Amino acid sequence: MNIPIVNLQALIALAFFAAALFVARIVANIYRGKWPGASWMVLYLRALLGFLLAGAVLLGYYSFAGVDVISRYLS
């Protein structure tokens, strides 16, 4: 199975975005008080959310542009 690297980038961007939605749900539930958690945990999860969203946007942008940004780090 030979998947083009740009399509793999788009798939990874979608996975990052799905993970960001999951983390956002966790942050919202902790912030509302439905789940236990401290304020430092919310801060940590929001930082993680920022990195996930940045990765999703960057990989998605480059995959739509057709630029390969991950293969130079794999070889």
mmJSON file of the N, C-alpha and C atoms, coordinates in Angstrom:
{"data_MODEL":{"atom_site":{
"group_PDB":["ATOM","ATOM","ATOM","ATOM","ATOM","ATOM","ATOM","ATOM","ATOM","ATOM","ATOM","ATOM","ATOM","ATOM","ATOM","ATOM","ATOM","ATOM","ATOM","ATOM","ATOM","ATOM","ATOM","ATOM","ATOM","ATOM","ATOM","ATOM","ATOM","ATOM","ATOM","ATOM","ATOM","ATOM","ATOM","ATOM","ATOM","ATOM","ATOM","ATOM","ATOM","ATOM","ATOM","ATOM","ATOM","ATOM","ATOM","ATOM","ATOM","ATOM","ATOM","ATOM","ATOM","ATOM","ATOM","ATOM","ATOM","ATOM","ATOM","ATOM","ATOM","ATOM","ATOM","ATOM","ATOM","ATOM","ATOM","ATOM","ATOM","ATOM","ATOM","ATOM","ATOM","ATOM","ATOM","ATOM","ATOM","ATOM","ATOM","ATOM","ATOM","ATOM","ATOM","ATOM","ATOM","ATOM","ATOM","ATOM","ATOM","ATOM","ATOM","ATOM","ATOM","ATOM","ATOM","ATOM","ATOM","ATOM","ATOM","ATOM","ATOM","ATOM","ATOM","ATOM","ATOM","ATOM","ATOM","ATOM","ATOM","ATOM","ATOM","ATOM","ATOM","ATOM","ATOM","ATOM","ATOM","ATOM","ATOM","ATOM","ATOM","ATOM","ATOM","ATOM","ATOM","ATOM","ATOM","ATOM","ATOM","ATOM","ATOM","ATOM","ATOM","ATOM","ATOM","ATOM","ATOM","ATOM","ATOM","ATOM","ATOM","ATOM","ATOM","ATOM","ATOM","ATOM","ATOM","ATOM","ATOM","ATOM","ATOM","ATOM","ATOM","ATOM","ATOM","ATOM","ATOM","ATOM","ATOM","ATOM","ATOM","ATOM","ATOM","ATOM","ATOM","ATOM","ATOM","ATOM","ATOM","ATOM","ATOM","ATOM","ATOM","ATOM","ATOM","ATOM","ATOM","ATOM","ATOM","ATOM","ATOM","ATOM","ATOM","ATOM","ATOM","ATOM","ATOM","ATOM","ATOM","ATOM","ATOM","ATOM","ATOM","ATOM","ATOM","ATOM","ATOM","ATOM","ATOM","ATOM","ATOM","ATOM","ATOM","ATOM","ATOM","ATOM","ATOM","ATOM","ATOM","ATOM","ATOM","ATOM","ATOM","ATOM","ATOM","ATOM","ATOM","ATOM","ATOM","ATOM","ATOM","ATOM","ATOM","ATOM","ATOM"],
"id":[1,2,3,4,5,6,7,8,9,10,11,12,13,14,15,16,17,18,19,20,21,22,23,24,25,26,27,28,29,30,31,32,33,34,35,36,37,38,39,40,41,42,43,44,45,46,47,48,49,50,51,52,53,54,55,56,57,58,59,60,61,62,63,64,65,66,67,68,69,70,71,72,73,74,75,76,77,78,79,80,81,82,83,84,85,86,87,88,89,90,91,92,93,94,95,96,97,98,99,100,101,102,103,104,105,106,107,108,109,110,111,112,113,114,115,116,117,118,119,120,121,122,123,124,125,126,127,128,129,130,131,132,133,134,135,136,137,138,139,140,141,142,143,144,145,146,147,148,149,150,151,152,153,154,155,156,157,158,159,160,161,162,163,164,165,166,167,168,169,170,171,172,173,174,175,176,177,178,179,180,181,182,183,184,185,186,187,188,189,190,191,192,193,194,195,196,197,198,199,200,201,202,203,204,205,206,207,208,209,210,211,212,213,214,215,216,217,218,219,220,221,222,223,224,225],
"type_symbol":["N","C","C","N","C","C","N","C","C","N","C","C","N","C","C","N","C","C","N","C","C","N","C","C","N","C","C","N","C","C","N","C","C","N","C","C","N","C","C","N","C","C","N","C","C","N","C","C","N","C","C","N","C","C","N","C","C","N","C","C","N","C","C","N","C","C","N","C","C","N","C","C","N","C","C","N","C","C","N","C","C","N","C","C","N","C","C","N","C","C","N","C","C","N","C","C","N","C","C","N","C","C","N","C","C","N","C","C","N","C","C","N","C","C","N","C","C","N","C","C","N","C","C","N","C","C","N","C","C","N","C","C","N","C","C","N","C","C","N","C","C","N","C","C","N","C","C","N","C","C","N","C","C","N","C","C","N","C","C","N","C","C","N","C","C","N","C","C","N","C","C","N","C","C","N","C","C","N","C","C","N","C","C","N","C","C","N","C","C","N","C","C","N","C","C","N","C","C","N","C","C","N","C","C","N","C","C","N","C","C","N","C","C","N","C","C","N","C","C","N","C","C","N","C","C"],
"label_atom_id":["N","CA","C","N","CA","C","N","CA","C","N","CA","C","N","CA","C","N","CA","C","N","CA","C","N","CA","C","N","CA","C","N","CA","C","N","CA","C","N","CA","C","N","CA","C","N","CA","C","N","CA","C","N","CA","C","N","CA","C","N","CA","C","N","CA","C","N","CA","C","N","CA","C","N","CA","C","N","CA","C","N","CA","C","N","CA","C","N","CA","C","N","CA","C","N","CA","C","N","CA","C","N","CA","C","N","CA","C","N","CA","C","N","CA","C","N","CA","C","N","CA","C","N","CA","C","N","CA","C","N","CA","C","N","CA","C","N","CA","C","N","CA","C","N","CA","C","N","CA","C","N","CA","C","N","CA","C","N","CA","C","N","CA","C","N","CA","C","N","CA","C","N","CA","C","N","CA","C","N","CA","C","N","CA","C","N","CA","C","N","CA","C","N","CA","C","N","CA","C","N","CA","C","N","CA","C","N","CA","C","N","CA","C","N","CA","C","N","CA","C","N","CA","C","N","CA","C","N","CA","C","N","CA","C","N","CA","C","N","CA","C","N","CA","C","N","CA","C","N","CA","C","N","CA","C","N","CA","C","N","CA","C"],
"label_alt_id":[null,null,null,null,null,null,null,null,null,null,null,null,null,null,null,null,null,null,null,null,null,null,null,null,null,null,null,null,null,null,null,null,null,null,null,null,null,null,null,null,null,null,null,null,null,null,null,null,null,null,null,null,null,null,null,null,null,null,null,null,null,null,null,null,null,null,null,null,null,null,null,null,null,null,null,null,null,null,null,null,null,null,null,null,null,null,null,null,null,null,null,null,null,null,null,null,null,null,null,null,null,null,null,null,null,null,null,null,null,null,null,null,null,null,null,null,null,null,null,null,null,null,null,null,null,null,null,null,null,null,null,null,null,null,null,null,null,null,null,null,null,null,null,null,null,null,null,null,null,null,null,null,null,null,null,null,null,null,null,null,null,null,null,null,null,null,null,null,null,null,null,null,null,null,null,null,null,null,null,null,null,null,null,null,null,null,null,null,null,null,null,null,null,null,null,null,null,null,null,null,null,null,null,null,null,null,null,null,null,null,null,null,null,null,null,null,null,null,null,null,null,null,null,null,null],
"label_comp_id":["MET","MET","MET","ASN","ASN","ASN","ILE","ILE","ILE","PRO","PRO","PRO","ILE","ILE","ILE","VAL","VAL","VAL","ASN","ASN","ASN","LEU","LEU","LEU","GLN","GLN","GLN","ALA","ALA","ALA","LEU","LEU","LEU","ILE","ILE","ILE","ALA","ALA","ALA","LEU","LEU","LEU","ALA","ALA","ALA","PHE","PHE","PHE","PHE","PHE","PHE","ALA","ALA","ALA","ALA","ALA","ALA","ALA","ALA","ALA","LEU","LEU","LEU","PHE","PHE","PHE","VAL","VAL","VAL","ALA","ALA","ALA","ARG","ARG","ARG","ILE","ILE","ILE","VAL","VAL","VAL","ALA","ALA","ALA","ASN","ASN","ASN","ILE","ILE","ILE","TYR","TYR","TYR","ARG","ARG","ARG","GLY","GLY","GLY","LYS","LYS","LYS","TRP","TRP","TRP","PRO","PRO","PRO","GLY","GLY","GLY","ALA","ALA","ALA","SER","SER","SER","TRP","TRP","TRP","MET","MET","MET","VAL","VAL","VAL","LEU","LEU","LEU","TYR","TYR","TYR","LEU","LEU","LEU","ARG","ARG","ARG","ALA","ALA","ALA","LEU","LEU","LEU","LEU","LEU","LEU","GLY","GLY","GLY","PHE","PHE","PHE","LEU","LEU","LEU","LEU","LEU","LEU","ALA","ALA","ALA","GLY","GLY","GLY","ALA","ALA","ALA","VAL","VAL","VAL","LEU","LEU","LEU","LEU","LEU","LEU","GLY","GLY","GLY","TYR","TYR","TYR","TYR","TYR","TYR","SER","SER","SER","PHE","PHE","PHE","ALA","ALA","ALA","GLY","GLY","GLY","VAL","VAL","VAL","ASP","ASP","ASP","VAL","VAL","VAL","ILE","ILE","ILE","SER","SER","SER","ARG","ARG","ARG","TYR","TYR","TYR","LEU","LEU","LEU","SER","SER","SER"],
"label_asym_id":["A","A","A","A","A","A","A","A","A","A","A","A","A","A","A","A","A","A","A","A","A","A","A","A","A","A","A","A","A","A","A","A","A","A","A","A","A","A","A","A","A","A","A","A","A","A","A","A","A","A","A","A","A","A","A","A","A","A","A","A","A","A","A","A","A","A","A","A","A","A","A","A","A","A","A","A","A","A","A","A","A","A","A","A","A","A","A","A","A","A","A","A","A","A","A","A","A","A","A","A","A","A","A","A","A","A","A","A","A","A","A","A","A","A","A","A","A","A","A","A","A","A","A","A","A","A","A","A","A","A","A","A","A","A","A","A","A","A","A","A","A","A","A","A","A","A","A","A","A","A","A","A","A","A","A","A","A","A","A","A","A","A","A","A","A","A","A","A","A","A","A","A","A","A","A","A","A","A","A","A","A","A","A","A","A","A","A","A","A","A","A","A","A","A","A","A","A","A","A","A","A","A","A","A","A","A","A","A","A","A","A","A","A","A","A","A","A","A","A","A","A","A","A","A","A"],
"label_entity_id":["1","1","1","1","1","1","1","1","1","1","1","1","1","1","1","1","1","1","1","1","1","1","1","1","1","1","1","1","1","1","1","1","1","1","1","1","1","1","1","1","1","1","1","1","1","1","1","1","1","1","1","1","1","1","1","1","1","1","1","1","1","1","1","1","1","1","1","1","1","1","1","1","1","1","1","1","1","1","1","1","1","1","1","1","1","1","1","1","1","1","1","1","1","1","1","1","1","1","1","1","1","1","1","1","1","1","1","1","1","1","1","1","1","1","1","1","1","1","1","1","1","1","1","1","1","1","1","1","1","1","1","1","1","1","1","1","1","1","1","1","1","1","1","1","1","1","1","1","1","1","1","1","1","1","1","1","1","1","1","1","1","1","1","1","1","1","1","1","1","1","1","1","1","1","1","1","1","1","1","1","1","1","1","1","1","1","1","1","1","1","1","1","1","1","1","1","1","1","1","1","1","1","1","1","1","1","1","1","1","1","1","1","1","1","1","1","1","1","1","1","1","1","1","1","1"],
"label_seq_id":[1,1,1,2,2,2,3,3,3,4,4,4,5,5,5,6,6,6,7,7,7,8,8,8,9,9,9,10,10,10,11,11,11,12,12,12,13,13,13,14,14,14,15,15,15,16,16,16,17,17,17,18,18,18,19,19,19,20,20,20,21,21,21,22,22,22,23,23,23,24,24,24,25,25,25,26,26,26,27,27,27,28,28,28,29,29,29,30,30,30,31,31,31,32,32,32,33,33,33,34,34,34,35,35,35,36,36,36,37,37,37,38,38,38,39,39,39,40,40,40,41,41,41,42,42,42,43,43,43,44,44,44,45,45,45,46,46,46,47,47,47,48,48,48,49,49,49,50,50,50,51,51,51,52,52,52,53,53,53,54,54,54,55,55,55,56,56,56,57,57,57,58,58,58,59,59,59,60,60,60,61,61,61,62,62,62,63,63,63,64,64,64,65,65,65,66,66,66,67,67,67,68,68,68,69,69,69,70,70,70,71,71,71,72,72,72,73,73,73,74,74,74,75,75,75],
"pdbx_PDB_ins_code":[null,null,null,null,null,null,null,null,null,null,null,null,null,null,null,null,null,null,null,null,null,null,null,null,null,null,null,null,null,null,null,null,null,null,null,null,null,null,null,null,null,null,null,null,null,null,null,null,null,null,null,null,null,null,null,null,null,null,null,null,null,null,null,null,null,null,null,null,null,null,null,null,null,null,null,null,null,null,null,null,null,null,null,null,null,null,null,null,null,null,null,null,null,null,null,null,null,null,null,null,null,null,null,null,null,null,null,null,null,null,null,null,null,null,null,null,null,null,null,null,null,null,null,null,null,null,null,null,null,null,null,null,null,null,null,null,null,null,null,null,null,null,null,null,null,null,null,null,null,null,null,null,null,null,null,null,null,null,null,null,null,null,null,null,null,null,null,null,null,null,null,null,null,null,null,null,null,null,null,null,null,null,null,null,null,null,null,null,null,null,null,null,null,null,null,null,null,null,null,null,null,null,null,null,null,null,null,null,null,null,null,null,null,null,null,null,null,null,null,null,null,null,null,null,null],
"Cartn_x":[0.851,0.0,0.895,0.784,1.638,0.776,0.747,-0.041,0.857,0.404,1.212,1.401,2.566,2.926,2.028,1.537,0.665,-0.672,-1.158,-2.395,-2.194,-1.015,-0.702,-0.658,-0.119,-0.12,-1.542,-2.42,-3.808,-4.478,-4.168,-4.736,-4.237,-2.973,-2.416,-3.034,-3.256,-3.904,-5.317,-6.047,-7.386,-7.334,-6.339,-6.182,-5.851,-4.993,-4.676,-5.924,-6.736,-7.947,-8.941,-9.08,-9.965,-9.466,-8.164,-7.591,-7.814,-7.737,-7.984,-9.433,-10.364,-11.768,-11.972,-11.294,-11.389,-10.822,-9.675,-9.058,-9.923,-10.527,-11.407,-12.613,-13.137,-14.258,-13.829,-12.637,-12.111,-11.952,-11.377,-11.175,-12.506,-13.491,-14.8,-15.447,-15.343,-15.941,-15.238,-13.927,-13.207,-13.532,-13.592,-13.856,-15.261,-16.233,-17.609,-17.794,-16.866,-16.973,-17.601,-17.851,-18.417,-17.392,-16.138,-15.05,-14.09,-13.451,-12.482,-11.202,-10.609,-9.359,-8.983,-7.71,-7.188,-6.989,-6.71,-6.516,-5.247,-4.218,-2.998,-3.254,-4.186,-4.503,-5.218,-6.098,-6.774,-5.762,-4.812,-3.768,-2.928,-2.547,-1.765,-2.549,-3.818,-4.629,-4.891,-4.998,-5.167,-3.902,-2.743,-1.488,-1.397,-1.782,-1.81,-2.781,-3.909,-4.901,-4.33,-3.589,-2.965,-1.972,-1.154,-0.191,-0.882,-1.937,-2.672,-3.325,-3.928,-4.55,-3.519,-2.384,-1.323,-0.798,-0.612,-0.161,-1.181,-2.452,-3.511,-3.585,-3.495,-3.565,-2.349,-1.173,0.037,0.066,-0.206,-0.187,-1.306,-2.466,-3.565,-3.252,-2.675,-2.317,-1.297,-0.258,0.769,0.272,-0.648,-1.174,-2.06,-2.824,-3.609,-2.719,-1.594,-0.658,0.176,0.185,0.951,2.41,2.735,4.124,4.341,5.403,5.753,6.641,6.15,6.951,7.4,6.854,7.239,8.23,8.385,9.283,10.746,11.093,12.493,12.961,12.019,12.387,12.319,11.742,11.634,12.845,13.561,14.704,16.015],
"Cartn_y":[-1.174,0.0,1.235,2.021,3.181,4.445,5.104,6.323,7.528,8.454,9.669,10.438,11.004,11.652,12.847,13.533,14.687,14.222,13.07,12.52,12.05,11.535,11.14,12.359,13.465,14.713,15.169,15.078,15.472,14.566,13.279,12.345,12.638,12.963,13.325,14.63,15.58,16.844,16.582,15.701,15.35,14.676,13.823,13.17,14.192,15.152,16.217,17.031,17.315,18.091,17.309,16.021,15.189,15.117,15.009,15.0,16.34,17.431,18.762,18.893,18.355,18.374,17.568,16.43,15.605,16.333,16.976,17.717,18.916,19.575,20.709,20.264,19.087,18.543,18.259,17.734,17.468,18.767,19.78,21.076,21.68,21.618,22.187,21.462,20.151,19.396,19.662,19.817,20.139,21.554,22.487,23.888,24.068,23.328,23.421,22.723,21.859,21.158,19.787,19.32,17.98,16.907,17.164,16.232,16.873,16.071,16.654,17.084,18.124,18.607,19.941,20.215,21.459,22.494,23.714,24.789,24.579,23.966,23.699,22.665,21.746,20.736,21.363,22.328,23.04,23.835,24.456,25.207,24.298,23.144,22.18,21.691,21.366,20.869,21.95,23.191,24.274,24.483,24.317,24.398,23.251,22.052,20.908,21.139,21.738,22.065,23.041,24.012,24.959,24.296,23.402,22.699,21.777,21.105,20.233,21.03,22.155,22.979,23.567,23.985,24.527,23.46,22.258,21.168,20.818,20.813,20.507,21.564,22.821,23.898,23.871,23.692,23.687,22.518,21.317,20.157,20.222,20.727,20.871,21.885,22.989,24.03,23.511,22.86,22.355,21.195,20.403,19.322,19.87,20.934,21.553,22.25,22.769,23.421,22.407,21.162,20.128,20.095,20.68,20.733,19.618,18.879,17.77,18.298,18.28,18.804,17.727,16.515,15.501,14.475,14.324,13.273,13.625,14.899,15.246,14.854,14.674,14.245,12.746,12.033,10.588,9.871,10.495,9.814,10.11],
"Cartn_z":[0.0,0.0,0.0,-1.04,-1.199,-1.163,-0.019,0.155,-0.128,-0.965,-1.176,0.144,0.292,1.559,1.86,0.836,1.066,1.634,1.164,1.723,3.156,3.448,4.818,5.74,5.238,6.006,6.31,5.332,5.54,6.564,6.52,7.494,8.906,9.033,10.34,10.834,9.923,10.305,10.818,10.185,10.662,12.029,12.231,13.535,14.621,14.308,15.266,15.601,14.583,14.822,15.678,15.425,16.242,17.684,17.853,19.202,19.892,19.133,19.701,20.158,19.385,19.815,21.093,21.189,22.39,23.611,23.451,24.56,24.937,23.954,24.257,25.074,24.777,25.556,27.002,27.162,28.505,29.276,28.633,29.291,29.699,28.834,29.154,30.323,30.364,31.466,32.792,32.764,33.998,34.444,33.498,33.83,34.412,33.897,34.409,35.747,36.102,37.367,37.257,36.046,35.872,36.207,35.874,36.153,37.142,37.972,38.913,38.193,38.712,38.132,38.738,38.675,39.24,38.142,38.568,37.593,36.772,37.355,36.606,35.52,35.773,34.778,33.57,33.851,32.771,31.961,32.621,31.925,31.042,31.564,30.794,29.579,29.77,28.669,27.624,28.041,27.066,26.251,26.87,26.119,25.119,25.549,24.651,23.505,23.805,22.788,21.755,22.206,21.29,20.357,20.891,20.051,19.053,19.485,18.566,17.44,17.785,16.752,15.796,16.334,15.473,14.518,15.021,14.158,13.095,13.472,12.5,11.413,11.795,10.808,9.891,10.464,9.654,8.68,9.165,8.271,7.243,7.64,6.693,5.618,5.999,5.028,4.019,4.523,3.629,2.768,3.273,2.443,1.329,1.607,0.541,-0.477,-0.026,-0.937,-1.716,-1.265,-1.946,-1.555,-0.429,0.035,1.046,0.848,1.74,2.856,4.091,5.2,6.17,6.08,7.072,6.546,5.246,4.756,4.95,5.022,5.231,6.627,7.559,8.91,9.075,8.112,8.209,7.642,6.746,6.119,6.794],
"occupancy":[1.0,1.0,1.0,1.0,1.0,1.0,1.0,1.0,1.0,1.0,1.0,1.0,1.0,1.0,1.0,1.0,1.0,1.0,1.0,1.0,1.0,1.0,1.0,1.0,1.0,1.0,1.0,1.0,1.0,1.0,1.0,1.0,1.0,1.0,1.0,1.0,1.0,1.0,1.0,1.0,1.0,1.0,1.0,1.0,1.0,1.0,1.0,1.0,1.0,1.0,1.0,1.0,1.0,1.0,1.0,1.0,1.0,1.0,1.0,1.0,1.0,1.0,1.0,1.0,1.0,1.0,1.0,1.0,1.0,1.0,1.0,1.0,1.0,1.0,1.0,1.0,1.0,1.0,1.0,1.0,1.0,1.0,1.0,1.0,1.0,1.0,1.0,1.0,1.0,1.0,1.0,1.0,1.0,1.0,1.0,1.0,1.0,1.0,1.0,1.0,1.0,1.0,1.0,1.0,1.0,1.0,1.0,1.0,1.0,1.0,1.0,1.0,1.0,1.0,1.0,1.0,1.0,1.0,1.0,1.0,1.0,1.0,1.0,1.0,1.0,1.0,1.0,1.0,1.0,1.0,1.0,1.0,1.0,1.0,1.0,1.0,1.0,1.0,1.0,1.0,1.0,1.0,1.0,1.0,1.0,1.0,1.0,1.0,1.0,1.0,1.0,1.0,1.0,1.0,1.0,1.0,1.0,1.0,1.0,1.0,1.0,1.0,1.0,1.0,1.0,1.0,1.0,1.0,1.0,1.0,1.0,1.0,1.0,1.0,1.0,1.0,1.0,1.0,1.0,1.0,1.0,1.0,1.0,1.0,1.0,1.0,1.0,1.0,1.0,1.0,1.0,1.0,1.0,1.0,1.0,1.0,1.0,1.0,1.0,1.0,1.0,1.0,1.0,1.0,1.0,1.0,1.0,1.0,1.0,1.0,1.0,1.0,1.0,1.0,1.0,1.0,1.0,1.0,1.0,1.0,1.0,1.0,1.0,1.0,1.0],
"B_iso_or_equiv":[0.0,0.0,0.0,0.0,0.0,0.0,0.0,0.0,0.0,0.0,0.0,0.0,0.0,0.0,0.0,0.0,0.0,0.0,0.0,0.0,0.0,0.0,0.0,0.0,0.0,0.0,0.0,0.0,0.0,0.0,0.0,0.0,0.0,0.0,0.0,0.0,0.0,0.0,0.0,0.0,0.0,0.0,0.0,0.0,0.0,0.0,0.0,0.0,0.0,0.0,0.0,0.0,0.0,0.0,0.0,0.0,0.0,0.0,0.0,0.0,0.0,0.0,0.0,0.0,0.0,0.0,0.0,0.0,0.0,0.0,0.0,0.0,0.0,0.0,0.0,0.0,0.0,0.0,0.0,0.0,0.0,0.0,0.0,0.0,0.0,0.0,0.0,0.0,0.0,0.0,0.0,0.0,0.0,0.0,0.0,0.0,0.0,0.0,0.0,0.0,0.0,0.0,0.0,0.0,0.0,0.0,0.0,0.0,0.0,0.0,0.0,0.0,0.0,0.0,0.0,0.0,0.0,0.0,0.0,0.0,0.0,0.0,0.0,0.0,0.0,0.0,0.0,0.0,0.0,0.0,0.0,0.0,0.0,0.0,0.0,0.0,0.0,0.0,0.0,0.0,0.0,0.0,0.0,0.0,0.0,0.0,0.0,0.0,0.0,0.0,0.0,0.0,0.0,0.0,0.0,0.0,0.0,0.0,0.0,0.0,0.0,0.0,0.0,0.0,0.0,0.0,0.0,0.0,0.0,0.0,0.0,0.0,0.0,0.0,0.0,0.0,0.0,0.0,0.0,0.0,0.0,0.0,0.0,0.0,0.0,0.0,0.0,0.0,0.0,0.0,0.0,0.0,0.0,0.0,0.0,0.0,0.0,0.0,0.0,0.0,0.0,0.0,0.0,0.0,0.0,0.0,0.0,0.0,0.0,0.0,0.0,0.0,0.0,0.0,0.0,0.0,0.0,0.0,0.0,0.0,0.0,0.0,0.0,0.0,0.0],
"pdbx_formal_charge":[null,null,null,null,null,null,null,null,null,null,null,null,null,null,null,null,null,null,null,null,null,null,null,null,null,null,null,null,null,null,null,null,null,null,null,null,null,null,null,null,null,null,null,null,null,null,null,null,null,null,null,null,null,null,null,null,null,null,null,null,null,null,null,null,null,null,null,null,null,null,null,null,null,null,null,null,null,null,null,null,null,null,null,null,null,null,null,null,null,null,null,null,null,null,null,null,null,null,null,null,null,null,null,null,null,null,null,null,null,null,null,null,null,null,null,null,null,null,null,null,null,null,null,null,null,null,null,null,null,null,null,null,null,null,null,null,null,null,null,null,null,null,null,null,null,null,null,null,null,null,null,null,null,null,null,null,null,null,null,null,null,null,null,null,null,null,null,null,null,null,null,null,null,null,null,null,null,null,null,null,null,null,null,null,null,null,null,null,null,null,null,null,null,null,null,null,null,null,null,null,null,null,null,null,null,null,null,null,null,null,null,null,null,null,null,null,null,null,null,null,null,null,null,null,null],
"auth_seq_id":[1,1,1,2,2,2,3,3,3,4,4,4,5,5,5,6,6,6,7,7,7,8,8,8,9,9,9,10,10,10,11,11,11,12,12,12,13,13,13,14,14,14,15,15,15,16,16,16,17,17,17,18,18,18,19,19,19,20,20,20,21,21,21,22,22,22,23,23,23,24,24,24,25,25,25,26,26,26,27,27,27,28,28,28,29,29,29,30,30,30,31,31,31,32,32,32,33,33,33,34,34,34,35,35,35,36,36,36,37,37,37,38,38,38,39,39,39,40,40,40,41,41,41,42,42,42,43,43,43,44,44,44,45,45,45,46,46,46,47,47,47,48,48,48,49,49,49,50,50,50,51,51,51,52,52,52,53,53,53,54,54,54,55,55,55,56,56,56,57,57,57,58,58,58,59,59,59,60,60,60,61,61,61,62,62,62,63,63,63,64,64,64,65,65,65,66,66,66,67,67,67,68,68,68,69,69,69,70,70,70,71,71,71,72,72,72,73,73,73,74,74,74,75,75,75],
"auth_comp_id":["MET","MET","MET","ASN","ASN","ASN","ILE","ILE","ILE","PRO","PRO","PRO","ILE","ILE","ILE","VAL","VAL","VAL","ASN","ASN","ASN","LEU","LEU","LEU","GLN","GLN","GLN","ALA","ALA","ALA","LEU","LEU","LEU","ILE","ILE","ILE","ALA","ALA","ALA","LEU","LEU","LEU","ALA","ALA","ALA","PHE","PHE","PHE","PHE","PHE","PHE","ALA","ALA","ALA","ALA","ALA","ALA","ALA","ALA","ALA","LEU","LEU","LEU","PHE","PHE","PHE","VAL","VAL","VAL","ALA","ALA","ALA","ARG","ARG","ARG","ILE","ILE","ILE","VAL","VAL","VAL","ALA","ALA","ALA","ASN","ASN","ASN","ILE","ILE","ILE","TYR","TYR","TYR","ARG","ARG","ARG","GLY","GLY","GLY","LYS","LYS","LYS","TRP","TRP","TRP","PRO","PRO","PRO","GLY","GLY","GLY","ALA","ALA","ALA","SER","SER","SER","TRP","TRP","TRP","MET","MET","MET","VAL","VAL","VAL","LEU","LEU","LEU","TYR","TYR","TYR","LEU","LEU","LEU","ARG","ARG","ARG","ALA","ALA","ALA","LEU","LEU","LEU","LEU","LEU","LEU","GLY","GLY","GLY","PHE","PHE","PHE","LEU","LEU","LEU","LEU","LEU","LEU","ALA","ALA","ALA","GLY","GLY","GLY","ALA","ALA","ALA","VAL","VAL","VAL","LEU","LEU","LEU","LEU","LEU","LEU","GLY","GLY","GLY","TYR","TYR","TYR","TYR","TYR","TYR","SER","SER","SER","PHE","PHE","PHE","ALA","ALA","ALA","GLY","GLY","GLY","VAL","VAL","VAL","ASP","ASP","ASP","VAL","VAL","VAL","ILE","ILE","ILE","SER","SER","SER","ARG","ARG","ARG","TYR","TYR","TYR","LEU","LEU","LEU","SER","SER","SER"],
"auth_asym_id":["A","A","A","A","A","A","A","A","A","A","A","A","A","A","A","A","A","A","A","A","A","A","A","A","A","A","A","A","A","A","A","A","A","A","A","A","A","A","A","A","A","A","A","A","A","A","A","A","A","A","A","A","A","A","A","A","A","A","A","A","A","A","A","A","A","A","A","A","A","A","A","A","A","A","A","A","A","A","A","A","A","A","A","A","A","A","A","A","A","A","A","A","A","A","A","A","A","A","A","A","A","A","A","A","A","A","A","A","A","A","A","A","A","A","A","A","A","A","A","A","A","A","A","A","A","A","A","A","A","A","A","A","A","A","A","A","A","A","A","A","A","A","A","A","A","A","A","A","A","A","A","A","A","A","A","A","A","A","A","A","A","A","A","A","A","A","A","A","A","A","A","A","A","A","A","A","A","A","A","A","A","A","A","A","A","A","A","A","A","A","A","A","A","A","A","A","A","A","A","A","A","A","A","A","A","A","A","A","A","A","A","A","A","A","A","A","A","A","A","A","A","A","A","A","A"],
"auth_atom_id":["N","CA","C","N","CA","C","N","CA","C","N","CA","C","N","CA","C","N","CA","C","N","CA","C","N","CA","C","N","CA","C","N","CA","C","N","CA","C","N","CA","C","N","CA","C","N","CA","C","N","CA","C","N","CA","C","N","CA","C","N","CA","C","N","CA","C","N","CA","C","N","CA","C","N","CA","C","N","CA","C","N","CA","C","N","CA","C","N","CA","C","N","CA","C","N","CA","C","N","CA","C","N","CA","C","N","CA","C","N","CA","C","N","CA","C","N","CA","C","N","CA","C","N","CA","C","N","CA","C","N","CA","C","N","CA","C","N","CA","C","N","CA","C","N","CA","C","N","CA","C","N","CA","C","N","CA","C","N","CA","C","N","CA","C","N","CA","C","N","CA","C","N","CA","C","N","CA","C","N","CA","C","N","CA","C","N","CA","C","N","CA","C","N","CA","C","N","CA","C","N","CA","C","N","CA","C","N","CA","C","N","CA","C","N","CA","C","N","CA","C","N","CA","C","N","CA","C","N","CA","C","N","CA","C","N","CA","C","N","CA","C","N","CA","C","N","CA","C","N","CA","C","N","CA","C","N","CA","C","N","CA","C"],
"pdbx_PDB_model_num":[1,1,1,1,1,1,1,1,1,1,1,1,1,1,1,1,1,1,1,1,1,1,1,1,1,1,1,1,1,1,1,1,1,1,1,1,1,1,1,1,1,1,1,1,1,1,1,1,1,1,1,1,1,1,1,1,1,1,1,1,1,1,1,1,1,1,1,1,1,1,1,1,1,1,1,1,1,1,1,1,1,1,1,1,1,1,1,1,1,1,1,1,1,1,1,1,1,1,1,1,1,1,1,1,1,1,1,1,1,1,1,1,1,1,1,1,1,1,1,1,1,1,1,1,1,1,1,1,1,1,1,1,1,1,1,1,1,1,1,1,1,1,1,1,1,1,1,1,1,1,1,1,1,1,1,1,1,1,1,1,1,1,1,1,1,1,1,1,1,1,1,1,1,1,1,1,1,1,1,1,1,1,1,1,1,1,1,1,1,1,1,1,1,1,1,1,1,1,1,1,1,1,1,1,1,1,1,1,1,1,1,1,1,1,1,1,1,1,1,1,1,1,1,1,1]
}}}
